[in-house]
Amino acid sequence: MLSDEDVLFDAGKIEAVYTWTKEFPDIKKIIFHISTDDPRRIEGLLGLEELGKKTTVRVSTPEHDTIIGTGIPEILIALGKTGREEITDAIIKIAKEGVEPNEITEDMIEKHLIFHVNPDFVIKTGGNHLTDFLIWQSVYSELFFTDINWGGFRKVDYLRALRDYQSRGRRYGT
């Protein structure tokens, strides 16, 4: 998963990362988080139709999902929903189902989340702070921070992050 609060709608950069990722067949999914005040504003992502001819591209907003094409690695572009909002919405859905508070489980919450992914690795561009995205799902993810902003993110930076990930021993929160 790549995340940057200042990500611009740049289908060309997303296609570049897709191209870099094709060199690593074990990577099955790439997730991009794009913060925006108006998740309906996806006109800058229209170039993804071309990318959809090569692989699966899923654009997810709080209102709906759009899926273009088929293939691996799948690209998920999440627009506008924060992790706190996602968890709050899941709890509201559970409450509306009439579930008693002492009957709520982690599994139940996970089933009510929007994004059903558990990323192995999160690359955070633009600084060494976490963003409010996939906070539930990425609790056991390996994190990599780079000061390089999304616009300047290059293949060498991507390879550096992957090399760092490969050198780690996964601890899954322990």
C-alpha positions in Angstrom: 0.0 0.0 0.0 1.3 3.4 -0.9 -0.1 6.4 1.0 0.5 10.1 0.9 -1.9 12.8 2.2 -0.8 15.0 -0.7 -1.2 12.5 -3.5 -2.5 14.1 -6.6 -4.7 12.2 -9.1 -1.8 11.0 -11.3 -2.8 8.0 -13.3 0.7 8.1 -15.0 2.4 7.7 -11.6 0.1 4.8 -10.7 0.8 3.2 -14.0 4.6 3.6 -13.4 4.3 1.8 -10.0 2.2 -0.9 -11.7 5.0 -1.4 -14.2 7.6 -1.6 -11.5 5.5 -4.1 -9.6 5.1 -6.4 -12.6 8.8 -7.3 -12.1 7.7 -9.0 -8.8 5.1 -11.6 -9.5 4.6 -12.4 -5.8 2.9 -8.9 -5.4 -0.7 -9.5 -6.0 -2.3 -6.2 -5.0 -1.2 -2.6 -4.8 -3.3 -0.1 -2.7 -3.1 3.6 -3.2 -4.8 5.9 -0.7 -5.7 9.3 -2.0 -7.0 11.9 0.5 -9.5 14.3 -0.9 -12.3 16.5 0.4 -14.4 15.5 -2.6 -14.0 11.7 -3.4 -16.4 12.2 -6.4 -13.6 14.2 -8.1 -12.0 11.4 -10.0 -11.6 13.1 -13.4 -7.8 13.0 -13.0 -8.0 9.2 -12.8 -9.6 8.8 -16.2 -6.3 7.6 -17.6 -6.9 4.5 -15.5 -9.1 3.1 -18.3 -5.9 2.4 -20.3 -4.4 0.7 -17.3 -7.6 -1.3 -16.9 -6.7 -2.9 -20.3 -3.6 -4.5 -18.6 -4.9 -5.3 -15.1 -7.7 -4.9 -12.6 -8.2 -1.4 -11.4 -10.7 -0.8 -8.5 -11.5 2.8 -7.6 -13.3 2.8 -4.2 -15.1 5.8 -2.8 -17.4 6.0 0.2 -20.4 5.9 -2.2 -19.4 3.1 -4.6 -16.7 1.0 -6.3 -15.8 1.1 -9.9 -13.9 -1.8 -11.4 -12.0 -1.6 -14.7 -10.4 -4.6 -16.4 -9.0 -7.8 -15.0 -5.5 -9.0 -14.1 -2.8 -9.2 -11.5 -1.5 -7.3 -9.7 -4.9 -5.7 -8.8 -4.7 -2.0 -8.2 -7.0 -0.6 -5.5 -7.3 3.2 -5.3 -9.2 4.3 -2.2 -10.5 7.8 -2.3 -11.6 9.9 0.7 -12.5 7.5 3.5 -10.4 7.7 6.6 -9.7 4.8 8.9 -11.6 6.3 11.8 -14.6 6.9 9.5 -14.4 3.4 8.3 -14.3 1.9 11.8 -17.1 4.3 13.1 -19.3 3.3 10.1 -18.7 -0.4 10.9 -19.7 0.1 14.5 -22.8 2.0 13.4 -23.8 -0.8 11.0 -23.4 -3.3 13.8 -25.5 -1.2 16.2 -28.2 -0.9 13.6 -28.3 -4.7 13.4 -29.2 -4.8 17.0 -26.1 -6.6 18.2 -25.6 -6.4 22.0 -22.3 -4.6 23.0 -20.9 -7.7 24.7 -21.5 -9.8 21.5 -19.3 -7.6 19.3 -16.1 -9.3 18.2 -13.1 -8.3 16.2 -14.3 -10.6 13.4 -17.7 -8.9 13.3 -16.0 -5.5 13.0 -13.7 -6.7 10.3 -16.7 -8.1 8.3 -18.3 -4.6 8.4 -15.3 -2.7 7.2 -15.2 -1.3 3.7 -11.7 -2.6 2.8 -11.2 -6.3 3.2 -7.4 -6.3 2.9 -4.5 -6.9 5.3 -1.5 -5.3 3.6 1.9 -7.0 4.3 3.8 -3.8 3.6 2.9 -0.1 3.7 5.1 2.5 2.0 4.4 5.9 3.4 5.7 8.7 1.2 6.0 12.3 2.3 7.3 11.9 5.9 7.5 9.7 8.9 4.0 10.0 10.2 1.0 7.6 9.8 -2.1 8.6 7.9 -5.6 7.7 8.9 -6.1 4.9 6.4 -6.5 1.2 6.9 -5.7 1.7 10.6 -7.5 -1.5 11.6 -6.2 -3.6 8.7 -2.6 -2.5 8.7 -2.0 -3.2 12.4 0.4 -6.0 11.6 1.8 -4.5 8.4 5.5 -3.7 8.0 5.9 0.1 7.6 8.4 2.0 5.5 8.6 5.7 5.7 10.3 8.0 3.1 10.6 11.7 3.1 10.2 11.7 -0.7 6.8 13.0 -1.7 4.6 11.0 -4.0 5.3 13.3 -7.0 9.0 12.6 -6.7 8.7 8.9 -5.9 10.9 6.9 -8.3 11.6 3.3 -9.1 14.9 3.4 -7.1 12.8 4.5 -4.1 10.4 1.7 -4.6 13.2 -0.9 -4.9 14.8 0.5 -1.8 11.6 0.0 0.1 11.1 -3.5 -1.2 14.7 -4.4 -0.3 14.1 -3.1 3.2 11.0 -5.2 3.5 12.8 -8.3 2.3 15.5 -7.8 5.0 12.9 -7.8 7.9 11.7 -10.6 10.0 7.9 -10.4 10.2 6.7 -10.3 13.8 3.0 -9.7 13.3 2.7 -7.4 16.3 4.9 -9.4 18.7 
